[in-house]
Structures are given as structure tokens and as C-alpha cells.
Amino acid sequence: MSNSVLVAVDGSEGGGRALQYARERAKLDGAKLIVTYVIEWSPYSFNTPEENAERHMRREQEIERATEGVVAPAAALLKADGIEHETVVTHGPPAETLIKLAEKHNVQHIFIGRRGQSGIKSLLFGSVAGNLIQTSPVPVVVVP
């Protein structure tokens, strides 16, 4: 297993606290941080060709906004701290996508904020952190 840690960020206070905790841990043990933003997206819909083209354009715009608004500022903090890092912005079911990324990057842990951007939806359907705790093959650190 590599000395890498996956950090889920989403622009929320919880994501910010998870990033801060991961930064502190990386400074102590020299871990590489994989800073990840997963845009929730389901491939299950039936669209016309025009709707598919529009959907693709929206996906690209969402990736750009997430990169500029959340991931790039996090990367700048890590760079200033001299912490080795990589950034990933992608679409998919959040918990499932984070697990796939954790496996792909062979990480030791996943750090995530207890509560992110999902709000009321997580109260109804369960949180990403809760889902990760139950399904992740690596330890999950939930930062309050």
C-alpha cells in the first residue's frame, strides 16, 4: 500500500475541515494527498441526441466550476505547504466513485467531512460518509 490518502472535498465547511485534517496528517507523515471532488451524476436516463449534447456541455461546465472553485484552491494550499498532491474531479455516484478512486490510487485512508453539500437529501437517503463507512475497503476517517 502506498503512502497516499484520498481526501473528498466539495466546497462545504465539512470538506474544508477534512482537507485541513489531511494537511496536518500529511505534514506529519509525508503522505501524498489525492484531493477529489465527485460531482453526483447518474448515467441512467433516456435522452434525445440534443439532450445528450446539452448534458455533455453541462458536465464539462460542472467540472470546470469544481476545479476552479474548490480543487484548485485546495491544491494551492497544499503546494504552499510543500505537500505532494494530485487532484481529481469526476462525475458519478459519490461513495462508489470515491471507493474506485481509492482502489485506483492504492490509498491507505479516505478522509471525508461528516456533512457536505448534500443537506436534506442526505437526511433522507443517507450520507456519503455513512455509505463509505459501510462499504469502503480501506479505513475511512470522518472529520466532524
Salt bridges, closest charged atoms under 4 A:
GLU13 OE1 - ARG17 NH1 3.72
GLU40 OE2 - LYS121 NZ 2.58
GLU60 OE2 - HIS56 NE2 3.95
GLU62 OE1 - HIS91 NE2 3.02
ASP81 OD2 - ARG23 NH2 2.69
ASP81 OD2 - LYS27 NZ 3.69
GLU86 OE1 - LYS32 NZ 3.06
GLU86 OE2 - HIS105 NE2 3.92
GLU96 OE2 - LYS100 NZ 3.25
